Amino acid sequence: QVQLVESGGGLVQPGGSLRLSCAASGSIFSINAMGWYRQAPGKQRELVARMPTRGATNYADSVKGRFTGSRDYAKNTVYLRMNSLKPEDTAVYYCNAVSDSYQDYWGQGTQVTVSS
C-alpha cells in the first residue's frame, strides 16, 4: 500500500503562483510513476503532469510552460509548481502514484481556486 498526502492548495489571484506538495509513504519502493491530476466541477478528472521514474515529465497541453512537476526521491515527495495561474486552473488537484504492478493510488485532493 502507498499513502499520499497533498498540501499547498489555496486561493490565488489570476497570474499568481502556488506550489503543491505530495508526500508518499508505505510501499514506496513499488512506485513506478507519480503525477498530478485535477478535477473541476462538472468535469472529468484529467492529467496535469506525469513523472515516471525514468524518462521525461509529460504535461497537459493546457499547462505546458506554466506548470513544473518534480520529484525529490530522498524525501519521497513530488511537487507541482504552478505559475501564471488562470481561473480555468481552478480544480481539486490529486496526487497519483502508480505501482510497478500498475495499481493506482490517490491522495485526498487539495483545492486550488484562482479568482480575483
URGINOR-V466342 format. One record per helix or strand. SS is the DSSP state (a for helix, b for strand). FROM is the first residue (numbers start at 1). TO is the last residue. Records with the same first field share a line. If there is no record, write none. Layout:
SS = FROM-TO / FROM-TO
This chain:
b = 2-7 / 10-12 / 18-26 / 31-39 / 46-52 / 58-59 / 67-72 / 77-82 / 91-99 / 104-106 / 110-114
a = 28-30 / 87-89
